[in-house]
Amino acid sequence: MLASGRVDEAIQTLEQQTGRYSTDDAAYNLLCRAYFMIEDWDHGIPACVRARDLDPANSLYQLWLGRIYGEKASHIGFLFAVGLVKKVRTAFERAVELDPKNWEARTDLAEFYLEAPGIVGGGKEKARAQSDALMSLNPGMAHWVAARIAEKNKDPVTAERELRAAVVASHSGVRAWLDLAGFLRRAGRFEEMEQALRNLGTAPIDHPPALLDGANMLLRTSRDLPLAVRLVQRYFSNGPVEEAPAFKAYDLLGQLLEKQGDRKSAAEEFRAALALSHGYTRAQEDLKRIER
């Protein structure tokens, strides 16, 4: 259900399951992830905490707890979120400790170290240590972390070199091309950004959400909207995944069609999004706007 984006159905099923079996740690973890999908951090956090408490040695549960704490913290402002930020660090560090080969946990931990101030445990050298550890687990992500460190150090030459190394290390996967395109966008090199994003149309799909992120980048910069539509279609043809819910993909496709003047088709996509997640605020607002 989560993989296909049927989040309303998933939440109903999982609430029933956890109601019947209060020690089902896997169900609580999935329930947390379902609420994460719809950005309902306040309902998701207790489910993640419950999963962690039932199986504190599970790296995956620690990872998702850190992620949902992080999203909650990013939406309430640092002054109000210091306690949550410390919980993010604790959860990510514990996830890595429990499973040192968990490259996703190491990547999230590295990103935390880069973004968090030193007062709550952040630091570029800590991130560099994770980059070094990632090199044997996922070289592409190791280069990505190194690129982020270089950007923090205001060294765009090294950052671009690392991102291009990530493309090679990932065998030209879509994720690395997206990351390079993001760098080029931040540098104001829009023609090169667009050229990098064209690779998402044919590159190996090692990270399906990159297709939607690439389409969204084109939408926000008003570049090659037909390519953006093709990227969303490629995402659907490959099969929706949990990390990029189908209802968000439908809404993105609707925005692209609307911007190209096809309001009727856009409305259909917004309704498709709401059929999977009736409370998805963005799709509600988009549909209201187009029906005025």
C-alpha positions as CSV (number, residue, x, y, z in Angstrom):
1,M,0.0,0.0,0.0
2,L,2.8,2.4,0.9
3,A,4.8,1.6,-2.2
4,S,1.7,2.3,-4.4
5,G,0.9,5.5,-2.6
6,R,-2.4,4.2,-1.1
7,V,-1.7,6.1,2.1
8,D,-5.3,6.5,3.3
9,E,-5.9,2.8,3.0
10,A,-2.5,2.0,4.6
11,I,-3.2,4.2,7.7
12,Q,-6.6,2.7,8.2
13,T,-5.2,-0.9,8.0
14,L,-2.2,-0.1,10.2
15,E,-4.3,1.7,12.9
16,Q,-6.5,-1.4,13.1
17,Q,-3.5,-3.7,13.3
18,T,-1.8,-1.8,16.0
19,G,-5.1,-1.5,17.9
20,R,-5.3,-5.3,17.9
21,Y,-1.7,-6.1,18.4
22,S,0.0,-3.5,20.6
23,T,3.4,-5.2,20.3
24,D,3.6,-5.4,16.5
25,D,6.8,-3.3,16.0
26,A,6.7,-3.6,12.2
27,A,3.2,-2.3,12.0
28,Y,4.1,0.7,14.1
29,N,7.1,1.4,11.9
30,L,5.0,1.3,8.8
31,L,2.4,3.5,10.4
32,C,5.1,6.0,11.2
33,R,6.2,6.0,7.6
34,A,2.6,6.4,6.4
35,Y,2.2,9.5,8.5
36,F,5.6,10.7,7.3
37,M,4.2,10.5,3.7
38,I,1.5,12.9,4.5
39,E,3.7,15.2,6.6
40,D,1.7,14.5,9.8
41,W,4.6,14.5,12.1
42,D,2.6,14.7,15.3
43,H,0.8,11.4,14.6
44,G,3.8,9.8,13.1
45,I,6.3,10.4,15.9
46,P,4.5,8.3,18.6
47,A,4.3,5.4,16.1
48,C,8.0,5.7,15.4
49,V,8.8,5.9,19.1
50,R,6.7,2.8,19.8
51,A,8.4,0.8,17.1
52,R,11.8,1.8,18.5
53,D,10.8,1.0,22.1
54,L,9.5,-2.5,21.0
55,D,12.8,-3.2,19.2
56,P,15.5,-0.8,20.2
57,A,18.2,-2.8,18.4
58,N,16.6,-2.2,15.0
59,S,18.6,0.2,12.8
60,L,15.7,0.8,10.5
61,Y,13.5,1.9,13.3
62,Q,16.1,4.3,14.6
63,L,16.6,5.7,11.1
64,W,12.9,6.5,10.6
65,L,12.6,8.0,14.1
66,G,15.5,10.3,13.3
67,R,13.9,11.3,10.0
68,I,10.5,12.1,11.4
69,Y,12.1,14.1,14.3
70,G,14.1,15.9,11.7
71,E,11.1,16.9,9.6
72,K,9.2,18.1,12.7
73,A,12.2,20.1,13.8
74,S,12.6,21.7,10.4
75,H,9.0,22.9,10.4
76,I,8.9,24.6,13.8
77,G,12.1,26.7,13.8
78,F,15.5,26.1,15.5
79,L,14.7,28.1,18.7
80,F,11.8,25.7,19.4
81,A,13.5,22.6,18.1
82,V,16.8,22.2,19.9
83,G,15.5,19.3,21.9
84,L,14.2,17.6,18.8
85,V,17.4,18.2,16.9
86,K,19.4,16.4,19.7
87,K,17.0,13.5,19.3
88,V,17.6,13.4,15.5
89,R,21.3,13.1,16.1
90,T,20.9,10.4,18.8
91,A,18.6,8.3,16.5
92,F,20.8,8.6,13.4
93,E,24.0,7.8,15.4
94,R,22.3,4.8,17.0
95,A,21.1,3.6,13.6
96,V,24.7,3.7,12.3
97,E,26.0,2.0,15.5
98,L,23.5,-0.8,15.2
99,D,24.2,-1.4,11.5
100,P,27.5,0.2,10.3
101,K,26.8,-1.0,6.8
102,N,23.5,0.9,6.6
103,W,24.5,3.5,4.0
104,E,21.2,5.3,4.2
105,A,21.7,5.9,7.9
106,R,25.3,7.1,7.3
107,T,24.1,9.4,4.6
108,D,21.4,10.9,6.7
109,L,23.8,11.2,9.6
110,A,26.3,13.0,7.4
111,E,23.6,15.4,6.2
112,F,22.7,16.1,9.8
113,Y,26.3,16.9,10.7
114,L,26.5,19.3,7.8
115,E,23.3,21.2,8.5
116,A,23.2,21.2,12.4
117,P,25.2,23.8,14.3
118,G,28.0,22.7,16.5
119,I,26.0,23.4,19.7
120,V,23.8,20.4,18.9
121,G,26.5,18.1,17.6
122,G,27.0,19.2,14.0
123,G,30.4,19.5,12.3
124,K,32.0,19.2,8.8
125,E,34.7,16.9,10.1
126,K,32.1,14.5,11.4
127,A,30.4,14.6,8.0
128,R,33.8,13.8,6.4
129,A,34.2,10.8,8.5
130,Q,30.9,9.5,7.2
131,S,31.9,10.2,3.7
132,D,35.0,8.1,4.2
133,A,33.0,5.3,5.7
134,L,30.5,5.4,2.8
135,M,33.2,5.0,0.1
136,S,33.2,1.2,0.5
137,L,29.4,1.0,0.9
138,N,28.0,3.4,-1.7
139,P,30.8,5.4,-3.5
140,G,28.2,7.6,-5.2
141,M,26.8,8.8,-2.0
142,A,30.3,9.2,-0.5
143,H,31.2,11.6,-3.3
144,W,27.9,13.4,-2.8
145,V,28.7,14.0,0.9
146,A,32.2,15.2,-0.1
147,A,30.5,17.6,-2.6
148,R,28.2,19.0,0.1
149,I,31.2,19.6,2.4
150,A,33.0,21.4,-0.4
151,E,30.0,23.6,-1.0
152,K,29.9,24.4,2.7
153,N,33.6,25.4,2.4
154,K,32.7,27.7,-0.6
155,D,34.7,25.5,-2.9
156,P,32.5,25.1,-6.0
157,V,35.3,23.6,-8.1
158,T,35.8,20.7,-5.7
159,A,32.1,20.3,-5.2
160,E,31.5,20.0,-9.0
161,R,34.4,17.5,-9.3
162,E,32.9,15.3,-6.5
163,L,29.5,15.4,-8.1
164,R,30.8,14.4,-11.5
165,A,32.7,11.6,-9.7
166,A,29.4,10.5,-8.2
167,V,28.0,10.2,-11.7
168,V,30.8,7.8,-12.6
169,A,30.7,5.9,-9.4
170,S,26.9,5.3,-9.7
171,H,27.2,4.2,-13.3
172,S,25.4,7.3,-14.4
173,G,22.4,6.7,-12.2
174,V,19.6,9.2,-12.1
175,R,20.3,10.3,-8.5
176,A,23.8,11.5,-9.3
177,W,22.6,13.4,-12.4
178,L,19.9,15.1,-10.3
179,D,22.4,16.1,-7.6
180,L,24.7,17.6,-10.3
181,A,21.7,19.4,-11.8
182,G,20.9,20.9,-8.4
183,F,24.4,22.2,-8.0
184,L,24.3,23.8,-11.5
185,R,21.0,25.4,-10.6
186,R,22.4,26.9,-7.4
187,A,25.3,28.2,-9.5
188,G,22.9,29.9,-11.9
189,R,24.1,27.6,-14.8
190,F,20.6,26.8,-16.1
191,E,21.5,25.6,-19.6
192,E,23.9,23.0,-18.0
193,M,21.3,22.2,-15.4
194,E,18.8,21.4,-18.1
195,Q,21.4,19.3,-20.0
196,A,22.1,17.3,-16.8
197,L,18.4,16.7,-16.3
198,R,17.9,15.4,-19.8
199,N,20.0,12.4,-18.7
200,L,17.2,11.4,-16.3
201,G,15.2,10.4,-19.3
202,T,17.5,7.5,-20.2
203,A,19.8,6.9,-17.2
204,P,19.5,3.8,-15.0
205,I,16.8,4.3,-12.3
206,D,18.8,3.8,-9.1
207,H,16.6,6.2,-7.1
208,P,13.1,6.7,-8.6
209,P,12.3,9.9,-6.6
210,A,15.1,11.6,-8.6
211,L,12.7,11.6,-11.6
212,L,10.1,13.6,-9.7
213,D,12.7,15.9,-8.2
214,G,14.1,16.5,-11.6
215,A,10.6,17.3,-13.0
216,N,10.0,19.6,-10.1
217,M,13.3,21.4,-10.8
218,L,12.2,22.0,-14.3
219,L,8.8,23.3,-13.2
220,R,10.3,25.7,-10.7
221,T,12.8,27.1,-13.2
222,S,10.2,27.1,-16.1
223,R,12.6,25.0,-18.3
224,D,11.6,22.3,-20.8
225,L,8.2,21.4,-19.3
226,P,7.6,18.6,-21.9
227,L,10.7,16.9,-20.5
228,A,9.4,17.3,-17.0
229,V,6.2,15.5,-18.0
230,R,8.2,12.7,-19.6
231,L,10.1,12.3,-16.3
232,V,7.0,11.9,-14.3
233,Q,5.6,9.4,-16.8
234,R,8.9,7.5,-16.6
235,Y,8.5,7.4,-12.8
236,F,5.0,5.9,-13.1
237,S,6.2,3.4,-15.8
238,N,8.9,2.2,-13.5
239,G,6.4,1.7,-10.6
240,P,5.7,4.1,-7.7
241,V,7.8,3.8,-4.6
242,E,7.2,4.7,-0.9
243,E,9.9,7.4,-0.9
244,A,8.0,9.4,-3.6
245,P,4.3,8.8,-3.0
246,A,2.2,8.4,-6.1
247,F,-0.3,11.0,-4.9
248,K,2.5,13.6,-4.9
249,A,3.5,12.5,-8.4
250,Y,-0.1,12.9,-9.7
251,D,-0.1,16.4,-8.2
252,L,3.2,17.3,-9.8
253,L,2.0,16.1,-13.1
254,G,-1.2,18.2,-12.7
255,Q,0.9,21.3,-12.0
256,L,3.0,20.6,-15.2
257,L,-0.1,20.2,-17.3
258,E,-1.7,23.3,-15.9
259,K,1.3,25.3,-16.6
260,Q,1.1,24.1,-20.2
261,G,-2.5,25.2,-20.5
262,D,-4.2,21.8,-20.2
263,R,-6.5,22.6,-17.2
264,K,-8.9,19.7,-17.7
265,S,-6.1,17.1,-17.6
266,A,-4.5,18.9,-14.7
267,A,-7.7,18.7,-12.7
268,E,-7.9,14.9,-13.4
269,E,-4.4,14.5,-11.9
270,F,-5.2,16.5,-8.8
271,R,-8.3,14.3,-8.3
272,A,-6.2,11.2,-8.7
273,A,-3.9,12.5,-6.0
274,L,-6.8,13.1,-3.6
275,A,-8.2,9.6,-4.3
276,L,-5.1,8.2,-2.6
277,S,-4.7,10.8,0.1
278,H,-7.8,12.8,0.7
279,G,-6.1,15.2,3.1
280,Y,-3.2,16.1,0.9
281,T,-3.3,19.9,1.2
282,R,-1.3,20.8,-1.8
283,A,-3.6,18.8,-4.2
284,Q,-6.7,20.3,-2.5
285,E,-5.4,23.8,-3.1
286,D,-4.4,23.0,-6.7
287,L,-7.8,21.6,-7.5
288,K,-9.6,24.5,-5.9
289,R,-7.5,26.9,-7.9
290,I,-8.1,25.2,-11.2
291,E,-11.8,24.8,-10.7
292,R,-12.4,28.5,-10.0
